[in-house]
Amino acid sequence: MAAVGLYFGSFNPVHIGHLAIAGYMKEFTGLDQVWFVVSPQNPFKKKESLLADHHRLYLTELAIGDNDALKPSDIEFRRPAPSYTIDTMAWLTEKYPQHKFVLVMGEDNLYSLHKWKNAMELVSRYPLYVYPRRDVIKKNNELLDGILANATIKRVNAPMMDVSGTLIRRGIKRGKNMSYFLHPAVWKYIVEMHFYEK
């Protein structure tokens, strides 16, 4: 049975921070693969400046290239919006019974789990592989404490990556060369398509 980490995100755009985290998860946690689940809409984020689904998926495909350990997934594009992690993971578990799925997330997401749909069911069914993030705010919350008490959490000492899609989009809008933060093929496509310039 293959162990697969599901790494959800808008990947708007996918950048070296995402690749480094996924690569670290693959190499240092015993996962066989990490799937980039490109989300069409995060219920907690505004949709403005979000590239079309097919563009973000294509950028993810470009970033991953021929690396068999990483895989882009468009599963959430074909599911009802807004997409919820528990529903997607349940569907994947049914479709791929030969895989053992775990949820890869940043520490910031760990402390907002009480806002997620069916969070208690999610953590009871799937282990959480958590990588560190800076400036994480931990608030006392009985509901969250109850959820985390039932969670299987593997804290992964991955390097902190202070790169964000927001940083890249703002830089491009200001006419900056943001190529250092992106896979060369991703940067080339963004420039060719004039993404994020306005």
Protein Blocks (a to p, Z undefined) as FASTA:
>chain_A
ZZddddddfkiacdfklmmmmmmmmmmnopabdcddddfbdfkbcfehiacfklmmmmmm
mmnmmafkbccdfklmmpccdddfklmmmmmmmmmmmbccdddddfklmmmmmmpghklm
mmmmpccdddddehiacdddfklmmmmmmpccdddfbdcddbdfklmmmmmmnopafklm
pcfklmmmmmmnopokZZ
